[in-house]
Amino acid sequence: MTGPGARGNKGSADLLDSLDLFREAASDRFSDRTLRVLGVDPRAAREVDKVRRSLLACSRNASPPPSNAEDALRTCVLSGYPDRVARRVRGREVALAGGGLALVDADEWSVPEFLVAVDAEERREGKTRRLMVRSLCAIDPACLLDAFPDRIEETEEHRWNAGRQCVETVERLTYRGLTLDETRNPRSVSPEASQVLADEAIAQGVHTFAPEGELDSLLGRVAFLRDLGHDLPAMDLAFAQAKLRELCEGKRCLRDLHDAGLLHALRACLSQGQVQRLDRFSPPSVRLPGGRELRIHYEPGKPPWGASRLQDFFGLVDGPRVAEGRVAVTLHLLAPNQRAVQVTRDLAGFWAQHYPKLRTQLCRRYPKHAWPEDGRAARPPAPGKLR
């Protein structure tokens, strides 16, 4: 009905704006001057008025006319086109109920948030075809709840918020898949939220939830004792992951999971007697004569091993052992550059057979360090001291 010179709503496709124009034109009996100023097509305006009068004549014995014509128009449009409800996404682009996108053929400012696409057609833009909305009617989404309660759905989605490092719950009210309202609840705790947290925790890696090297140390120590015939539960990476999932129950954030203590939970799977045997037969470290702690690594298919500076073993006739002396620890003897000059399980043999020749090389390469002739009788340097 509107022409190119429509006053005040040149770029609008809303039927309610057209209704305002019709009322203004009707107030002046559709005079040519008023229609020209409003930019309204005279023939279209008079045809609409003719149809209006005919409908009023047919409905004289029906219920009285509504007090609010705008609401009545919205109700009629929604009843006639329940499958054309849409919501503005960005600019002139709208998402359609049931799926798909369309573009409103009007200025961006005139596109309401919720609308009914009364008239739409496909247009070709280059190599693509787009659905263009030529005429629409703005609606309040609340009217959908009254008109089509059986088509309204409440959904709940639990998803990972990488910025907050937490699971957030998104609650939506939808009409034929179109979101009418959405709320985010970052404090909701449920089995579904815990599952999302567990999936994210496993994706980040179970080692993330223990100090560096501590998880592998515990699992390796348990496996070592089992290989020796001790009755301990099988603890491998899959077991640790399952325990991590258990710790996720009732939680939604990674910081809560870190606070829960994965290592503590794994050790809690052992009885007091098993913990005592673990510490006695497969200690995580042993103290060397100079006071330095030698960390012992327990790896599948390998004997226990540890690495430290060669001088840290001064004063030791034989190397450390675990399993109450049954298993010798493989020693990586490091030069001052932290590279191994010898790997051995027989420290006594090293002192007697290899150290004398190696000492000559070390004295030449590292003259500021002490290299006594008899390593077995030498005093090891204190931790942090130049040697």
Secondary structure, 3 states (H helix, E strand, C coil): CECCCCCCCCCCCEHHHHHHHHHHHHHCCCCHHHHHHHCECHHHHHHHHHHHHHHHHHCCCCCCCCCCHHHHHHHHHHHHCHHHEEEEEECCEEEECCCCEEEECCCHHHCCCEEEEEEEEEEEECCEEEEEEEEEEECCCHHHHHHCHHHEEEEEEEEEECCCCEEEEEEEEEECCEEEEEEEECCCCCHHHHHHHHHHHHHHCHHHHCCCCHHHHHHHHHHHHHHCCCCCCCCCHHHHHHHHHHHCCCCCEHHHHHHHCHHHHHHCCCCHHHHHHHHHHCCCEEECCCCCEEECECCCCCCCEEEEEHHHHCCCCCCCEECCCCEECEEEEECCCCCEEEEECCHHHHHHHHHHHHHHHHHHHCCCCCCCCCCCCCCCCCCCCCC
